[in-house]
């Protein structure tokens, strides 16, 4: 008989969420930390994109005449 009474209590405990177990202050700290980490990740992503754009711009500036000529779509036969 006691076993049957304990099972419903255990089922109720299983349905409890993490927020139910943590106090409000700790939950607020975790949320703030999550936002901080997301902002840091976004900042790093933006920095990486800016670095790649700058690297591409520098590579474009440093191209030789041959590289520019090879990339050109012009066909010298059309201008004879």
N, C-alpha and C positions, 0 to 999 in steps of 0.2 A: 504494500500500500504506500509506503514512504517513497519507493522508487518512482511510482507514478506521479507523485507530487513534485519530485525533483526535476523530472523531465520538462515540464512546462516552464519552470524557472530557467533552466538552461537554454531553452529555445528563445526566451526573451533576452537573455544575455547575448546570444548570438546575433540578434537583430540590432543591438546597440552599435552605434557608429563610433568612430574615433573621437568625434567632437563630444560625444556623451562622456567619454572617459577623461578628456582633458579639461582643465579649467579654462576659462575665457581668456585670461592673460596669456597663457602659453599658446593658445590657438591664434590669438592676435599676433604674437611674435612670429609664429610659423608663417602666417599669411604675409607679414611684412617681409620676412626673409625670402619668401617665394617671389614677391614682386621685385625685390632687390636683385635677385639672381636673374630673373627674366630681363630686367633692364640692363644688367651687365652683359648678358648674352647678346642682346640686341645691339649694344654699343660695340661689342667685339665684331659682330657681323658687319656693321656699317664701316668700321675701321678697315676690315679686310677688303670690302668692296672698294673703298677709296684707294687702298694700297694697290689693288689690281688695276684700277683705272689709271693711276699714276704710272705704274710699270708699263702698261700698254702704250701710254702717251710717250714715254721716254724711248721705248723700243721703236715707235713710229718715227721719232725724231732722228734716231741713229741709223736709219736704213741707208744703205748705199744706193747709188744710182742704179746699179744692176738689179737690186731687189725691187726698187720702185718700178723699173722698166718691166721686169718679169710679172709684176702684179697688174700692170696696165692692161686694159682691154683693147687698146688701139692696135690696129693691124696696119703695118707700114705699106702693104700691098694696095690698100684702098687709096693711098695718097700719092701714088706714082704718077 
